[in-house]
Amino acid sequence: MQEPLFWPQCSLNDPKEEPVMKSMQKFVAALLGTALCAVLLATAAFAAQGSVAVTLPVSIRTAGADPEPNAAYTFCLQAVDNAPMPDGAQNGQYSVTVQGAGDYTFPQITYTAPGIYYYQISHVAGADTRCTYDATVYNVTVAITNKQDGTGLESAVTAHTGPSADKRDAMLFTNVYAPRPTTPPTATPTPKPETPVVHPTPEPTPVTRVLIQTGQLNWPIPVLGGLAVVLVVVGVALTRKKAKKHDDE
């Protein structure tokens, strides 16, 4: 049987061919080892990338006189240099409003690559005139690194209000309330006694006496006197006439 032309014309028993075969075996083994290492490295790199979720906590406390128990407080999360943000953030900002004092968290932030990410957290002042709102601004650092066992990512969160060395254990805001203004009691009005109605006494009409002054006309007096005398004379004459007539009868 004629062998194919492209097969090498060699014999396994040929001592000249043994070094070549060993070299080929070593080459194939090295190639397989390299491929296996590449697969393992790729698998480790993929596992190391993964993702990790981080929630940033905030706390609100109240102090002072008679704080509002159910007041609404708003906090703002600001990304620095396009750091990842929670779902629903707009223009690198996310605000959350809570009810009353307590401990709260922002929605989780998902990280898919190692790195150092920076944020600022502040308290938005409200409208209560009795309340002095905490104006502290926290500079937050989120460090994302690969786990030492290569199984994924891990996170570390630190916060400070000034230099990086000034680290805080918690992002705490304290609002202080002033006393409520005191309202004086409403006095009950005392009823006023009724004032008696006093009718004014009419003033007497003065009697005006007309005195005859010297130099005025005095003629009515003698005229009236003369008329009186005439009347008397006439009366006497009539009386006598009646008496005489009676005697004649």
GIPE-V601360 format. One record per residue. N is the residue number from 1. PHI is phi in radians with two decimals (NA if undefined). D_LAST is the distance of its C-alpha to the last C-alpha in Angstrom with 2 decimals. Layout:
{{N/PHI/D_LAST} {N/PHI/D_LAST}}
//
This chain:
{{1/NA/229.23} {2/-1.38/228.38} {3/-1.34/225.75} {4/-1.05/222.79} {5/-1.18/223.45} {6/-1.52/220.39} {7/-1.35/221.38} {8/-1.26/223.21} {9/-1.52/226.89} {10/-2.50/227.23} {11/-2.14/228.52} {12/-1.15/226.84} {13/-1.62/230.15} {14/-1.40/230.58} {15/-1.08/230.36} {16/-1.25/229.08} {17/-1.50/225.92} {18/-1.10/224.79} {19/-1.08/223.23} {20/-1.17/221.24} {21/-1.13/219.84} {22/-1.12/218.87} {23/-1.11/217.09} {24/-1.14/215.14} {25/-1.12/214.12} {26/-1.11/212.90} {27/-1.14/210.93} {28/-1.13/209.26} {29/-1.12/208.45} {30/-1.12/206.95} {31/-1.12/204.91} {32/-1.13/203.57} {33/-1.14/202.70} {34/-1.10/200.85} {35/-1.11/198.83} {36/-1.14/197.97} {37/-1.10/196.80} {38/-1.10/194.65} {39/-1.13/193.03} {40/-1.12/192.36} {41/-1.12/190.89} {42/-1.12/188.65} {43/-1.12/187.46} {44/-1.14/186.75} {45/-1.12/184.92} {46/-1.14/182.76} {47/-1.17/181.96} {48/-1.21/181.15} {49/-1.15/178.68} {50/0.78/176.40} {51/-2.77/172.75} {52/-2.52/170.62} {53/-1.84/166.82} {54/-2.24/164.89} {55/-2.00/161.28} {56/-1.68/159.66} {57/-1.54/157.38} {58/-2.42/154.17} {59/-2.29/152.00} {60/-2.18/148.39} {61/-2.22/146.90} {62/-2.14/143.43} {63/-2.53/142.38} {64/1.71/139.32} {65/-1.66/135.91} {66/0.92/134.86} {67/-1.19/137.05} {68/-1.29/136.11} {69/-1.26/138.22} {70/-2.06/138.20} {71/-1.20/138.23} {72/-1.63/140.34} {73/-2.19/143.24} {74/-2.07/145.40} {75/-2.09/149.02} {76/-2.15/151.04} {77/-1.84/154.81} {78/-2.03/156.29} {79/-1.38/159.87} {80/-1.99/162.10} {81/1.01/164.73} {82/1.03/164.00} {83/-1.17/164.77} {84/-0.98/164.36} {85/-2.32/160.82} {86/-1.15/159.13} {87/-1.07/158.27} {88/1.69/154.96} {89/-1.21/155.32} {90/-2.26/154.05} {91/0.94/155.45} {92/1.27/157.35} {93/-2.30/154.30} {94/-2.49/153.14} {95/-1.97/149.86} {96/-2.31/149.02} {97/-1.96/145.63} {98/-2.09/145.50} {99/-2.02/142.73} {100/1.40/142.49} {101/-1.26/145.16} {102/2.78/148.64} {103/-1.94/152.14} {104/-2.42/152.67} {105/-2.43/155.36} {106/-1.31/155.57} {107/-1.00/157.12} {108/-1.15/160.91} {109/-1.97/162.99} {110/-1.76/166.33} {111/-2.00/169.35} {112/-2.06/172.50} {113/-2.59/174.63} {114/-1.08/175.51} {115/2.83/173.71} {116/-1.96/171.18} {117/-2.13/167.59} {118/-2.14/164.59} {119/-2.52/160.84} {120/-2.26/157.62} {121/-2.14/154.94} {122/-2.40/151.45} {123/-1.85/148.01} {124/-1.47/145.19} {125/-1.15/142.04} {126/-1.68/138.94} {127/-1.90/135.23} {128/-1.29/134.18} {129/-1.27/132.85} {130/-1.43/133.58} {131/-1.76/137.26} {132/-1.74/140.03} {133/-1.40/142.63} {134/-1.16/146.32} {135/-1.75/147.81} {136/-1.12/151.45} {137/-2.05/153.89} {138/-1.69/157.04} {139/-1.65/160.24} {140/-1.90/162.10} {141/-2.09/165.81} {142/-2.00/167.33} {143/-1.79/171.14} {144/-1.91/172.88} {145/-2.34/176.60} {146/-1.35/179.35} {147/-1.13/180.09} {148/-1.12/183.41} {149/-1.49/184.69} {150/1.26/183.88} {151/-1.65/181.61} {152/2.77/178.52} {153/-1.92/175.96} {154/-2.39/174.11} {155/-2.24/171.15} {156/-2.49/169.99} {157/-2.01/166.46} {158/-2.29/165.56} {159/-2.39/162.31} {160/-2.67/161.51} {161/-1.90/158.62} {162/-2.52/160.68} {163/-1.06/164.42} {164/-1.04/166.63} {165/-1.27/167.63} {166/-1.46/164.04} {167/-1.47/164.28} {168/-2.01/161.50} {169/-1.34/161.93} {170/-2.55/158.72} {171/-1.63/156.25} {172/-1.88/153.22} {173/-2.11/149.75} {174/-2.14/147.08} {175/-1.79/143.39} {176/-1.94/141.14} {177/-1.83/137.44} {178/-1.50/134.79} {179/-1.06/132.03} {180/-1.22/128.99} {181/-1.12/125.92} {182/-1.42/123.59} {183/-1.83/120.05} {184/-1.10/117.43} {185/-1.11/115.36} {186/-1.35/112.00} {187/-1.31/109.29} {188/-1.35/106.43} {189/-1.15/103.18} {190/-1.40/100.85} {191/-1.12/97.37} {192/-1.42/94.79} {193/-1.15/91.72} {194/-1.20/88.55} {195/-1.47/86.41} {196/-1.10/82.78} {197/-1.42/80.32} {198/-1.82/78.15} {199/-1.42/74.96} {200/-1.21/74.00} {201/-1.33/70.83} {202/-1.16/68.44} {203/-1.27/67.93} {204/-1.12/64.32} {205/-1.32/62.71} {206/-1.13/62.37} {207/-1.53/58.85} {208/-1.63/58.95} {209/-1.65/56.66} {210/-1.68/55.81} {211/-1.68/55.76} {212/-1.38/54.38} {213/-1.57/57.25} {214/-1.06/57.27} {215/1.79/57.06} {216/-1.37/54.74} {217/-1.19/51.47} {218/-1.97/48.57} {219/-1.14/45.85} {220/-1.11/43.82} {221/-1.18/42.85} {222/-1.15/41.06} {223/-1.14/39.44} {224/-1.12/37.98} {225/-1.10/36.89} {226/-1.11/35.13} {227/-1.08/33.33} {228/-1.14/32.20} {229/-1.10/30.80} {230/-1.06/28.98} {231/-1.09/27.47} {232/-1.14/26.31} {233/-1.09/24.76} {234/-1.10/22.98} {235/-1.10/21.71} {236/-1.11/20.42} {237/-1.10/18.71} {238/-1.13/16.97} {239/-1.11/15.91} {240/-1.11/14.44} {241/-1.10/12.65} {242/-1.14/10.98} {243/-1.18/10.19} {244/-1.12/8.77} {245/-1.11/6.49} {246/-1.22/5.37} {247/-1.19/5.40} {248/-1.12/3.74} {249/-1.36/0.00}}
//
